[in-house]
Amino acid sequence: MTETTPERRGPPFFELLGNVSLDFINTLDDRPSSEPKELLKNYYDLARFGEDAGILTAEQLDFFYERVHLMPDEAEEAMRRAINLREALYAIFSALMKKQPAPQLAMDRLNANLHDAALHSRLVQPKLVQAKSAESKMPQVEGRLEWRFDDLTSSFNAVLWPIARAAGDLLASPDLALVRACSSPTCQWLFLDTSKNHHRRWCSMKQCGNRAKVRRFYAKKKTA
């Protein structure tokens, strides 16, 4: 853990692709290469990912930035758990996308994180609103029940609770069939294909999609 606190604000972590658990997997960039790029070098990076992904508020991020150097052992342990969860998720999704059984060790790690998340989550009533009808004086509920986690500043592991929950929900839902790997051989980020025809090939048209178009253009030009 570095002794100097990095800049509180930086550029966005990266483009988010539809599910926080898949975004979390993608924090190891360039997986297919011989030198993958680690984007989570310390707990500061993990906390900043949490804010960019909508898990942590700006105030919660500030809290962790102030606490890391005060409790370095706890932060380091949380980082080890985060990396283990990330690689377990990658192993599970990769296996299921290939129609293969998920590795048991990876399943055990995910289930341990799901258990931890369940201990710190509960169903809560939606917001009460004033009745629109003049005949009814009773307040009405707005929307369905929702899951809410305990105070996310209560543990360095808290940022992992929504990630594990999102992964479990996706793995147990029909949307699992919409998980794709980017077609770029140098990328292969995972994303949720919510396109109309479910034929999306790239993690992002602004990045891998455009690069592929440029390569095809110059290949055709060279051939001509």
Secondary structure, 3 states (H helix, E strand, C coil): CCCCCCCCCCCCCCCCCCCHHHHHHCCEECCCCCCCEECCCCHHHHHHHHHHCCCCCHHHHHHHHHHCCCCHHHHHHHHHHHHHHHHHHHHHHHHHHCCCCCCHHHHHHHHHHHHHHHHCEEEECCCEECCCCCCCCCCEECCCCEEEECCCCCCHHHHHHHHHHHHHHHHCCHHHHHEEECCCCCCCCEEECCCCCCCCCCCCHHHHHHHHHHHHHHHHHHHC
